[in-house]
């Protein structure tokens, strides 16, 4: 059943979301999945916000900031 005020059920977290977030970062993930920022935020919380952010920071340290991949 949809949440109050929602017309449809929440979109489930994609199976490859964690790795895709690490590779693309926040700025690229919305475009990649064609979803609203609120959906991305919910997915991040579900998948472990602190762990994802740390993994993204580590990825940037190892590979550099790549604007072509979303940053």
Phi and psi in degrees as a GROMACS rama.xvg file:
@    title "Ramachandran Plot"
@    xaxis  label "Phi"
@    yaxis  label "Psi"
@TYPE xy
-65.186  152.555  UNK-2
-65.6036  159.342  UNK-3
-56.2293  128.308  UNK-4
88.9122  -6.12783  UNK-5
-97.0084  147.657  UNK-6
-96.4283  -18.806  UNK-7
-145.47  165.917  UNK-8
-64.9544  155.056  UNK-9
-62.6917  145.504  UNK-10
-74.1479  130.863  UNK-11
-69.5836  158.522  UNK-12
-68.3986  126.919  UNK-13
-63.0247  149.42  UNK-14
-60.1012  -32.1526  UNK-15
-99.2935  15.5125  UNK-16
-60.133  -46.3194  UNK-17
-58.8823  -51.5146  UNK-18
-66.1079  -37.7099  UNK-19
-65.4424  -40.5468  UNK-20
-63.1107  -42.5991  UNK-21
-61.9305  -41.6959  UNK-22
-72.2658  -41.9624  UNK-23
-99.1872  -29.3359  UNK-24
76.4899  178.15  UNK-25
-59.404  -43.0595  UNK-26
-67.973  -24.0513  UNK-27
-99.6322  -16.7854  UNK-28
-72.3024  -36.6154  UNK-29
-61.6523  -44.646  UNK-30
-67.403  -38.9572  UNK-31
-61.1463  -45.8024  UNK-32
-97.289  -4.98158  UNK-33
55.7433  53.3711  UNK-34
-129.539  163.542  UNK-35
-75.6418  154.065  UNK-36
-57.7817  -34.141  UNK-37
-63.0282  -36.3575  UNK-38
-67.4655  -43.4666  UNK-39
-61.0659  -44.2663  UNK-40
-59.1754  -43.6108  UNK-41
-63.6076  -43.1717  UNK-42
-61.8351  -41.1395  UNK-43
-61.6714  -44.3777  UNK-44
-63.1013  -44.8589  UNK-45
-61.0148  -39.6519  UNK-46
-86.0753  -1.98701  UNK-47
97.4945  87.307  UNK-48
-54.6756  -51.4052  UNK-49
-64.6538  -41.5681  UNK-50
-63.9253  -40.8058  UNK-51
-64.4082  -45.8191  UNK-52
-63.7921  -39.099  UNK-53
-65.7539  -43.6028  UNK-54
-62.2127  -38.3681  UNK-55
-65.4735  -44.1072  UNK-56
-59.8582  -44.5589  UNK-57
-62.3413  -40.8884  UNK-58
-60.7024  -44.707  UNK-59
-64.6533  -40.4769  UNK-60
-61.8031  -38.8712  UNK-61
-79.3401  -37.8165  UNK-62
-112.023  -7.75722  UNK-63
80.6497  165.769  UNK-64
-81.0947  123.627  UNK-65
-120.159  99.7369  UNK-66
-60.2658  -29.856  UNK-67
-64.8664  -28.0822  UNK-68
-94.6568  10.9657  UNK-69
103.521  -13.8972  UNK-70
